[in-house]
Amino acid sequence: MKRFVLLALGAWLLAMAAPSPRAQDKPGATEAKAVDYLIIAADGLQEAAREWATHRQSHGRVTQVATLSEIARLAEREKVNLLDIKKFIKGVGGETPREGFQVLLLGDCPVVGRESYDPQVEIPWFMSTYMDAFGRSAIPGDNWLADAVSGDNEIPDLAVGRVPARSLEQARLALKKVKAYESAKMGEWMRRLTFFAGEGRFGAAVDQLLENLFTQMAEQVIDPAYDLRMTYANVKSPYAYVPARFSDKVIEEANAGSLLLSYMGHGAVDRLDDMHVPQGEGKRELRYPILTEADVSKFKIENGQLPVMIIVACATGFLDDKDGCISERILFEEKAPVAVISSSRDSHPYSNTLLQNALISEITKQRRGTLGEAFLRAKREIVLGEDSNRLKLENMAAFIIPKKEERDTLNRAHLYLYNLIGDPGLRLRYPNVKVGLPDKLAPMAAGESCTIDVSFEPVVPGAAAAGSGEASKPRLLATLEVRRSRVHGDLVAFEAKDLAGSDAARRKEAEDAVSKNHATANQKVVSELPWESLGFGAAGLAGGKLTIKADSGLAPGDYVVKLFALDSKGQSCGFASLRLRIKKKE
């Protein structure tokens, strides 16, 4: 692949005024609205780009479509280069990009090692001077186009996403998935976060550190109102699953629908890692796949409940591989995740952790309006380090990489490594009903109870059961749950080597234990909580009184009260949480 490296002349050319792009506003308009969604399309994908623009316009975006040949004509050259594309983007979005301005690249990357590209189906991407985590390859990516502000400090200033289509059929399939996601009925899938992970195998101390970082994220970064599910390819963990059926379990969990599907571990161009299972002293470990390209066709996520997939691993976003990568396979599978964020080459667990934390925070805590905005802010965070939890992460990371300058260099490299494979304008799905709860609960002892007022704004449409059809009743669920870092219930002991042994009876016994432990570890509910009364009005449910009771056998510690409300049509949804401290009996 030609590396498209900028020469000294490039900096001078970039400073020149970009030619005015062709506007889409009607001639004679007195005040043309500024474009906030630009689609740059390979020449053979122009028709799909127009359809994409129409969809975004229907949701209030001001769009513009430009093909590579159109940009080349403006630049007065036969074939466009990356510098021309960047100048064009700045001409549309401004030298300092307007807030909310986004760019969709509709076209695949040139294959690595080729000296040119095919403008019918390809858009070049930038080969940076950074090397991957193992020093084996320079890092390509779209971040250079996102760094629009003069000075080239490498920190992105606008959101760029790429749909690496090589045909109109692929481009239209990706758009079909976007439409399905954005129009899907609301439901419990919107509060479900599905995680799965592989072992680090960096050594016991580093692996434990990475597990601690994930626990910290689960407890401190992710809003407790969300339901988190975990499947971990480590036989020592209660979140492990049957090795021979691990990949099927990952697909099963994903097919339930969720807001996010997130993997952290090792990866390659066409697959994620394997689960390693010991056979006993002196014997070689057996390996079972976590997820491969062959599994992608098993995604059957119905009703548009398609998660955004975050793959925090090496090389799974290797878009310039001649045979494609697993992220592309996922994007172009109809009932698979709607978008993928992944790495173009080998990445590092330190920066991976920072990016995963930042992305999940931007989506679940800050609730950014579009995937592009969340991705942009997350990438900026890994370099700027403005989050309140960052100091804790840095202190822990110093154990792995003592020198701050080395950590800073890694973080800048990861700006190029991680790319948004999908639509930056994807409108993320959040609840539209605010659940009003008390600011806090006073500590309670086991056996005690209290009643709290709950409000819904706007009201949840529906009526009480009396005198109405069952279908018109809103669905309400209130639960008392343990914290995410705790397991509620007893785990079954087993011998890990039996999972790979030749004794069928012992293997089945071990597999049953692992399966039961996985279910126990993911079940956080202690009890469902009863409503003392509900307040229905003409428009629907406005609130009610909820009784919180701590059973007499409840152990002292921290718990979470969760509430979920959904109307019968899937058009109104709200969920929230409240922390509860159970104190020791005096």
For each residue, the residues with C-beta under 8 A, 3 or more apart:
1: 110 111 112 113 114 115 127 140 320
2: 110 114 115 116 117 124
3: 127 138
4: 81 82 124 125 126 127
5: 127 129
6: 10 11 83
7: 10
8: 11 12
9: 12 13
10: 6 7 13 14 83
11: 6 8 14 15 152
12: 8 9 15 16
13: 9 10 16 83 87
14: 10 11 83 86 87 150
15: 11 12 150
16: 12 13 87
17: 91
18: 21 87 88 90 91
19: 74 75 87 88 91
20: 91
21: 18 64 66 74 88 91 92
22: 64 66 70
23: 32 35 64
24: 35 53 62 63 64 65
25: 29 32 33
26: 29
27:
28:
29: 25 26 32
30:
31:
32: 23 25 29
33: 25 62
34: 62 98
35: 23 24 38 62 63 64 92 93 101
36: 61 62 63 98 100 101 102
37: 53 56 61 62 63 64 101 102 104 425
38: 35 63 64 66 89 92 93 101 102 103 104
39: 49 52 53 63 64 65 66 103 104 106
40: 66 67 68 71 85 88 89 103 104 105 106 107 123
41: 45 46 48 49 65 66 67 68 106 107
42: 45 67 68 106 107 108 118 119 120 121 122 123
43: 46 67 68 69 119 120
44: 120 121 167 168
45: 41 42 48 49 106 107 121 165 168 171
46: 41 43 49 50 65 67
47: 50 51 168
48: 41 45 51 52 106 165 168 171 172 175
49: 39 41 45 46 52 53 65 67 106 171
50: 46 47 53 54 65
51: 47 48 54 55 172 175
52: 39 48 49 55 56 104 106 171 175 423
53: 24 37 39 49 50 56 57 63 64 65
54: 50 51 57 58
55: 51 52 58 59 175 178 179
56: 37 52 53 59 61 63 425
57: 53 54 60 61 62 63
58: 54 55
59: 55 56 182 427
60: 57
61: 36 37 56 57 425
62: 24 33 34 35 36 37 57
63: 24 35 36 37 38 39 53 56 57
64: 21 22 23 24 35 37 38 39 53 92
65: 24 39 41 46 49 50 53
66: 21 22 38 39 40 41 70 71 88 92
67: 40 41 42 43 46 49 70 71
68: 40 41 42 43 71 72 79 80 85 107 119 123
69: 43 72 73 80 119
70: 22 66 67 73 74
71: 40 66 67 68 74 75 80 84 85 88
72: 68 69 75 77 78 79 80 84 119
73: 69 70 76
74: 19 21 70 71 84 88
75: 19 71 72 80 84 87 88
76: 73
77: 72 80 81 84
78: 72
79: 68 72 116 119
80: 68 69 71 72 75 77 84 85 119
81: 4 77 84 85 124
82: 4 85 86 124 125 126 144 145
83: 6 10 13 14 86 87
84: 71 72 74 75 77 80 81 87 88
85: 40 68 71 80 81 82 88 89 123 124 145
86: 14 82 83 89 90 144 145 148
87: 13 14 16 18 19 75 83 84 90 91
88: 18 19 21 40 66 71 74 75 84 85 91 92
89: 38 40 85 86 92 93 103 145 148 158
90: 18 86 87 93 94 95 97 148
91: 17 18 19 20 21 87 88
92: 21 35 38 64 66 88 89 101
93: 35 38 89 90 97 98 101 103 148 158
94: 90 97 98 101
95: 90 148 149 150
96: 148 149 157
97: 90 93 94 101 148 149 157 158
98: 34 36 93 94 101
99:
100: 36 373
101: 35 36 37 38 92 93 94 97 98 158 159
102: 36 37 38 158 159 160 161 370 372 373 424 425
103: 38 39 40 89 93 145 146 158 159 160 161 424
104: 37 38 39 40 52 160 161 162 163 423 424 425
105: 40 123 142 145 160 161 162 163
106: 39 40 41 42 45 48 49 52 123 162 163 165 171
107: 40 41 42 45 68 121 122 123 162 163 164 165 166
108: 42 121 122 123 164 165 166 319
109: 122 123 124 125 140 162 164 319 320
110: 1 2 114 116 117 118 122 124 125 320
111: 1 114 320 321 322
112: 1 140 320 321 322
113: 1
114: 1 2 110 111 117
115: 1 2
116: 2 79 110
117: 2 110 114 122 123 124
118: 42 110 121 122
119: 42 43 68 69 72 79 80 122
120: 42 43 44
121: 42 44 45 107 108 118 165 166 167
122: 42 107 108 109 110 117 118 119 166
123: 40 42 68 85 105 106 107 108 109 117 162
124: 2 4 81 82 85 109 110 117
125: 4 82 109 110 140 141 142 162 319 320
126: 4 82 140 141 142 143 144 145 416
127: 1 3 4 5 138 139 140
128: 138 139 140 141 143 144 413 416
129: 5 138
130: 138 139 409 412 413 416
131: 135 136 137 138 139 413
132: 135 136 137 138 139 314 345 346 347 413 417
133: 314 345 346 347 348 410
134: 346
135: 131 132
136: 131 132 346
137: 131 132 345 346
138: 3 127 128 129 130 131 132
139: 127 128 130 131 132 344 345 413 416 417
140: 1 109 112 125 126 127 128 320 344 345 416
141: 125 126 128 144 344 415 416 417 418 419
142: 105 125 126 145 146 160 161 162 419 420
143: 126 128 146 147 154 156 160 379 415 416 419
144: 82 86 126 128 141 147 416
145: 82 85 86 89 103 105 126 142 148 160
146: 103 142 143 156 157 158 159 160 376
147: 143 144 152 153 154 155 156 157
148: 86 89 90 93 95 96 97 145 157 158
149: 95 96 97 153 157
150: 14 15 95
151:
152: 11 147
153: 147 149
154: 143 147 383 412 415 416
155: 147 379 380 383 384 415
156: 143 146 147 159 160 376 379 380 415
157: 96 97 146 147 148 149
158: 89 93 97 101 102 103 146 148 376
159: 101 102 103 146 156 370 372 373 375 376 420 424
160: 102 103 104 105 142 143 145 146 156 372 420 424
161: 102 103 104 105 142 339 371 372 375 419 420 421 422 423 424 425
162: 104 105 106 107 109 123 125 142 319 419 420 421 422
163: 104 105 106 107 170 171 174 331 421 422 423
164: 107 108 109 319 328 331 421
165: 45 48 106 107 108 121 168 170 171 174 332
166: 107 108 121 122 170
167: 44 121 170 171
168: 44 45 47 48 165 171 172
169: 172 173
170: 163 165 166 167 173 174 332
171: 45 48 49 52 106 163 165 167 168 174 175
172: 48 51 168 169 175 176
173: 169 170 176 177 332 334
174: 163 165 170 171 177 178 331 332 422 423
175: 48 51 52 55 171 172 178 179
176: 172 173 179 180 334
177: 173 174 180 181 306 331 334 338
178: 55 174 175 181 182 338 422 423 426
179: 55 175 176 182 183
180: 176 177 183 184 304 306 338
181: 177 178 184 304 305 306 338 426 429
182: 59 178 179 304 426 427 429
183: 179 180 304
184: 180 181 189 303 304 305 306 429
185: 303 304 569 570 571
186: 190 429 431 432 566 570 571 572 573
187: 190 257 305 566 570 573
188: 191 192 227 564 566
189: 184 192 256 257 258 259 305
190: 186 187 259 429 430 431 573 575
191: 188 225 226 227 259 431 564 575
192: 188 189 226 227 229 256 257 258 259
193: 222 226 227 228 229 258 259 260 262 360 364
194: 229 253 254 256 258 260 261 262 307
195: 228 229 230 231 262 263 264
196: 230 231 232 233 250 253 262 263 290
197: 214 230 231 232 233 234 263 264 265
198: 233 263 264 265 266 272 273 274 275 290 313
199: 207 233 234 265 273 275 276
200: 206 207 210 265 266 349
201: 207 266 276
202: 206 207 210 349
203: 206 207
204: 207 208
205: 208 209 399
206: 200 202 203 209 210 349 399 400
207: 199 200 201 202 203 204 210 211
208: 204 205 211 212
209: 205 206 212 213 396 399 400
210: 200 202 206 207 213 214 349 353
211: 207 208 214 215
212: 208 209 215 216 396
213: 209 210 216 217 353 357 393 396
214: 197 210 211 217 218 264
215: 211 212 218 219 484 485
216: 212 213 219 220 221 389 392
217: 213 214 220 221 222 356 357 360
218: 214 215 221 222 228 484 485
219: 215 216 222 483 484 485
220: 216 217 389
221: 216 217 218 357 360 361 364 365 389
222: 193 217 218 219 226 228 360 361 364 365 484
223: 226 364 365 577
224: 484 560 562 577 579
225: 191 562 575 576 577
226: 191 192 193 222 223 259 364 575
227: 188 191 192 193 524 562
228: 193 195 218 222 484
229: 192 193 194 195 253 258 522
230: 195 196 197 239 521 522
231: 195 196 197 239 240 241 246 249 250 253 518
232: 196 197 237 239 240
233: 196 197 198 199 240 241 243 246 265 273 274 275 276 290
234: 197 199 237 239 240 275
235: 240 243 275 277 278 496 499 514
236: 240 496
237: 232 234 240
238: 487 491 517 518 520 521
239: 230 231 232 234 518 521 522
240: 231 232 233 234 235 236 237 275 514 517 518
241: 231 233 245 246 249 514 515 518
242: 245 246 249 499 511 514 515
243: 233 235 246 275 277 286 288 499 500
244: 288 511
245: 241 242 248 249
246: 231 233 241 242 243 249 250 275 288 289 290
247: 250 251 288 289 290 291 292 295
248: 245 251 252 298
249: 231 241 242 245 246 252 253 518
250: 196 231 246 247 253 254 290 291 295
251: 247 248 254 255 291 295 298 299
252: 248 249 255 256
253: 194 196 229 231 249 250 256
254: 194 250 251 258 261 299 301 307 337
255: 251 252 299 300 301 302
256: 189 192 194 252 253
257: 187 189 192 301 302 303 305 306 307
258: 189 192 193 194 229 254 261 305 307
259: 189 190 191 192 193 226 307 308 363 364 428 429
260: 193 194 307 308 309 310 360 363 364
261: 194 254 258 307 308 309 310 337
262: 193 194 195 196 309 310 311 312 356 360
263: 195 196 197 198 267 272 290 291 309 310 311 312 313
264: 195 197 198 214 312 313 352 353 356
265: 197 198 199 200 233 272 273 290 312 313
266: 198 200 201 272 273 313 314
267: 263 271 272 273 311 313 314 315 316 326 342 343
268: 271 272 314 315 316
269: 315 316 318 321 323 325 326
270: 292 293 323 325 326
271: 267 268 289 290 291 292 293 326
272: 198 263 265 266 267 268 289 290 291 292 311 313 316 326
273: 198 199 233 265 266 267 290 313
274: 198 233 287 288 289 290
275: 198 199 233 234 235 240 243 246 287 288 289 290
276: 199 201 233 285 286 287
277: 235 243 285 286 287 288 496 499 500
278: 235 283 285 496 497 500
279: 283 284 285 286 497 500 501
280: 283 497 501
281:
282:
283: 278 279 280
284: 279
285: 276 277 278 279 500
286: 243 276 277 279 500
287: 274 275 276 277
288: 243 244 246 247 274 275 277
289: 246 247 271 272 274 275 292 295
290: 196 198 233 246 247 250 263 265 271 272 273 274 275
291: 247 250 251 263 271 272 295 326
292: 247 270 271 272 289 295 326
293: 270 271 296 326 329
294: 297
295: 247 250 251 289 291 292 298
296: 293 299 326 329 330 333 336
297: 294 333
298: 248 251 295
299: 251 254 255 296 330 333 335 336 337
300: 255 335
301: 254 255 257 305 306 307 335 336 337
302: 255 257 305 335
303: 184 185 257
304: 180 181 182 183 184 185
305: 181 184 187 189 257 258 301 302
306: 177 180 181 184 257 301 335 336 337 338
307: 194 254 257 258 259 260 261 301 337 338
308: 259 260 261 337 338 339 340 341 363 371 422 426 428
309: 260 261 262 263 330 337 339 340 341 342
310: 260 261 262 263 340 341 342 356 359 360
311: 262 263 267 272 316 317 326 327 340 341 342 343
312: 262 263 264 265 343 347 352 353 355 356
313: 198 263 264 265 266 267 272 273 316 342 343 347 352
314: 132 133 266 267 268 343 345 346 347
315: 267 268 269 318 325 343 344 345 346
316: 267 268 269 272 311 313 325 326 327 342 343
317: 311 325 327 340 341 342 343 344 418 419 421
318: 269 315 321 325 344 345
319: 108 109 125 162 164 324 325 327 328 344 419 421
320: 1 109 110 111 112 125 140 344
321: 111 112 269 318 324 325
322: 111 112
323: 269 270
324: 319 321 328 329
325: 269 270 315 316 317 318 319 321 328 329 342
326: 267 269 270 271 272 291 292 293 296 311 316 329 330
327: 311 316 317 319 330 331 340 342 421
328: 164 319 324 325 331 332 421
329: 293 296 324 325 326 332 333
330: 296 299 309 326 327 333 336 337 340
331: 163 164 174 177 327 328 336 337 339 340 421 422
332: 165 170 173 174 328 329
333: 296 297 299 329 330 336
334: 173 176 177
335: 299 300 301 302 306
336: 296 299 301 306 330 331 333
337: 254 261 299 301 306 307 308 309 330 331 340
338: 177 178 180 181 306 307 308 422 426
339: 161 308 309 331 371 420 421 422 423 426
340: 308 309 310 311 317 327 330 331 337 421 422
341: 308 309 310 311 317 359 375 418 419 420 421
342: 267 309 310 311 313 316 317 325 327 418 419 421
343: 267 311 312 313 314 315 316 317 346 347 352 414 417 418 419
344: 139 140 141 315 317 318 319 320 416 417 418 419
345: 132 133 137 139 140 314 315 318 417
346: 132 133 134 136 137 314 315 343
347: 132 133 312 313 314 343 351 352 414 417 418
348: 133 351 352 410 414
349: 200 202 206 210 352 353 400
350: 353 354 397 400 401 407 410
351: 347 348 354 355 382 407 410 411 413 414 417
352: 264 312 313 343 347 348 349 355 356 414
353: 210 213 264 312 349 350 356 357 393 397
354: 350 351 357 358 381 382 390 393 411 414
355: 312 351 352 358 359 378 379 382 414 418
356: 217 262 264 310 312 352 353 359 360
357: 213 217 221 353 354 360 361 387 389 393
358: 354 355 361 362 377 378 379 381 382 387
359: 310 341 355 356 362 363 374 375 378
360: 193 217 221 222 260 262 310 356 357 363 364
361: 221 222 357 358 364 365 366 378 387
362: 358 359 365 366 368 373 374 375 377 378 381
363: 259 260 308 359 360 366 367 368 374 428
364: 193 221 222 223 226 259 260 360 361 367
365: 221 222 223 361 362
366: 361 362 363 374 377
367: 363 364 428 430
368: 362 363 371 373 374 377 428
369: 373 427 428
370: 102 159 373 374 424 425 426 427 428
371: 161 308 339 368 374 375 420 422 423 424 425 426 428
372: 102 159 160 161 375 376 420 423 424 425 426
373: 100 102 159 362 368 369 370 376 377 424
374: 359 362 363 366 368 370 371 377 378 428
375: 159 161 341 359 362 371 372 378 379 420 424
376: 146 156 158 159 372 373 379 380
377: 358 362 366 368 373 374 380 381
378: 355 358 359 361 362 374 375 381 382
379: 143 155 156 355 358 375 376 382 383 415 418
380: 155 156 376 377 383 384
381: 354 358 362 377 378 384 385 386 387 390
382: 351 354 355 358 378 379 385 411 414 415
383: 154 155 379 380 408 411 412 415
384: 155 380 381
385: 381 382 390 394
386: 381 390
387: 357 358 361 381 390
388: 391
389: 216 220 221 357 392 393
390: 354 381 385 386 387 393 394
391: 388 394 395
392: 216 389 395 396
393: 213 353 354 357 389 390 396 397
394: 385 390 391 397 398 404 407
395: 391 392 398
396: 209 212 213 392 393 399
397: 350 353 393 394 400 401 407
398: 394 395 401 402 404
399: 205 206 209 396 402
400: 206 209 349 350 397
401: 350 397 398 406 407 410
402: 398 399 406
403: 406 407
404: 394 398 407 408
405: 408 409
406: 401 402 403 409 410
407: 350 351 394 397 401 403 404 410 411
408: 383 404 405 411 412
409: 130 405 406 412 413
410: 133 348 350 351 401 406 407 413 414
411: 351 354 382 383 407 408 414 415
412: 130 154 383 408 409 415
413: 128 130 131 132 139 351 409 410 416 417
414: 343 347 348 351 352 354 355 382 410 411 417 418
415: 141 143 154 155 156 379 382 383 411 412 418
416: 126 128 130 139 140 141 143 144 154 344 413
417: 132 139 141 343 344 345 347 351 413 414
418: 141 317 341 342 343 344 347 355 379 414 415
419: 141 142 143 161 162 317 319 341 342 343 344
420: 142 159 160 161 162 339 341 371 372 375 424
421: 161 162 163 164 317 319 327 328 331 339 340 341 342
422: 161 162 163 174 178 308 331 338 339 340 371 426
423: 52 104 161 163 174 178 339 371 372 426
424: 102 103 104 159 160 161 370 371 372 373 375 420
425: 37 56 61 102 104 161 370 371 372
426: 178 181 182 308 338 339 370 371 372 422 423
427: 59 182 369 370
428: 259 308 363 367 368 369 370 371 374
429: 181 182 184 186 190 259
430: 190 367
431: 186 190 191 434 573 574 575
432: 186 458 572 573 574
433: 456 457 458 460 565 572 573 574
434: 431 456 457 574
435: 454 455 456 563 565 574 575 576
436: 453 454 455 456 457 543
437: 452 454 563 576 578
438: 441 452 453 578
439:
440: 578 579
441: 438 444 450 452 548 561 578 579 580 581
442: 450
443: 580 581 582 583
444: 441 448 449 450 548 550 580 581 582 583
445: 448 550 582 583 584 585 586
446: 550 551 552 553 554 555 556 582 585
447: 550 551 552 585
448: 444 445 549 550
449: 444 547 548 549 550
450: 441 442 444 547 548
451: 532 545 546 547 548
452: 437 438 441 545 546 548 578
453: 436 438 543 544 545
454: 435 436 437 543 544 545 546 563
455: 435 436 542 543
456: 433 434 435 436 459 460 541 542 543 565 574
457: 433 434 436
458: 432 433 539 572
459: 456 537 539 540 541 542
460: 433 456 474 540 541 565 566 567 572 574
461: 474 539 540 541 567 568 569 571 572
462: 468 472 473 474 536 540 541 567 568
463: 467 468 472 473 536 540
464: 467 468 473 534 536
465: 468 470 473
466:
467: 463 464
468: 462 463 464 465 472 473
469: 472
470: 465 473
471: 568
472: 462 463 468 469 568
473: 462 463 464 465 468 470 568
474: 460 461 462 540 541 565 566 567 568 572
475: 564 565 566 567 568
476: 531 534 541 563 564 565
477: 528 562 563 564 565
478: 528 529 530 531 546 561 562 563 564
479: 525 526 527 528 529 561 562
480: 525 526 527 528 529 548 549 550 559 560 561 580
481: 488 524 525 526 559 560 561 562
482: 486 487 488 524 526 557 559 560
483: 219 486 524 557 558 559 560
484: 215 218 219 222 224 228 524
485: 215 218 219
486: 482 483 524 557
487: 238 482 491 520 521
488: 481 482 520 523 524 525 526
489: 520 523
490: 520
491: 238 487 517 520 521
492: 512 513 516 517
493: 513
494: 498 499 509 510 513 514
495: 498 506 510
496: 235 236 277 278 499 510
497: 278 279 280 500 501
498: 494 495 501 503 506 507 509 510
499: 235 242 243 277 494 496 507 510 511 514
500: 243 277 278 279 285 286 497 507
501: 279 280 497 498 506 507 510
502: 507
503: 498 506 507
504: 507 508
505: 508 509
506: 495 498 501 503 509 510
507: 498 499 500 501 502 503 504 510 511
508: 504 505 511 512
509: 494 498 505 506 512 513
510: 494 495 496 498 499 501 506 507 513 514
511: 242 244 499 507 508 514 515
512: 492 508 509 515 516
513: 492 493 494 509 510 516 517
514: 235 240 241 242 494 499 510 511 517 518
515: 241 242 511 512 518 519
516: 492 512 513 519 520
517: 238 240 491 492 513 514 520 521
518: 231 238 239 240 241 249 514 515 521 522
519: 515 516 522 523
520: 238 487 488 489 490 491 516 517 523
521: 230 238 239 487 491 517 518
522: 229 230 239 518 519
523: 488 489 519 520
524: 227 481 482 483 484 486 488 560
525: 479 480 481 488 528
526: 479 480 481 482 488 551 554 559
527: 479 480 549 551
528: 477 478 479 480 525
529: 478 479 480 546 547 548 549 561
530: 478 546 547 549
531: 476 478 534 544 545 546 547
532: 451 544 545 546 547
533: 544 545
534: 464 476 531 541 543 544
535: 541 542 543 544
536: 462 463 464 540 541 542
537: 459 540 541 542
538:
539: 458 459 461 542
540: 459 460 461 462 463 474 536 537 567 572
541: 456 459 460 461 462 474 476 534 535 536 537 544 565
542: 455 456 459 535 536 537 539
543: 436 453 454 455 456 534 535
544: 453 454 531 532 533 534 535 541
545: 451 452 453 454 531 532 533
546: 451 452 454 478 529 530 531 532 563
547: 449 450 451 529 530 531 532
548: 441 444 449 450 451 452 480 529 561 580
549: 448 449 480 527 529 530
550: 444 445 446 447 448 449 480 554 580 582
551: 446 447 526 527 554
552: 446 447
553: 446
554: 446 526 550 551 559 582
555: 446 582
556: 446 582 583 584
557: 482 483 486 581 582
558: 483 579 580 581 582
559: 480 481 482 483 526 554 579 580 581 582
560: 224 480 481 482 483 524 577 578 579 580
561: 441 478 479 480 481 529 548 577 578 579 580
562: 224 225 227 477 478 479 481 575 576 577
563: 435 437 454 476 477 478 546 574 575 576 577
564: 188 191 475 476 477 478 573 574 575
565: 433 435 456 460 474 475 476 477 541 572 573 574 575
566: 186 187 188 460 474 475 570 572 573
567: 460 461 462 474 475 540 570 571 572 573
568: 461 462 471 472 473 474 475
569: 185 461 572
570: 185 186 187 566 567 573
571: 185 186 461 567
572: 186 432 433 458 460 461 474 540 565 566 567 569
573: 186 187 190 431 432 433 564 565 566 567 570
574: 431 432 433 434 435 456 460 563 564 565
575: 190 191 225 226 431 435 562 563 564 565
576: 225 435 437 562 563
577: 223 224 225 560 561 562 563
578: 437 438 440 441 452 560 561
579: 224 440 441 558 559 560 561
580: 441 443 444 480 548 550 558 559 560 561
581: 441 443 444 557 558 559
582: 443 444 445 446 550 554 555 556 557 558 559
583: 443 444 445 556
584: 445 556
585: 445 446 447
586: 445
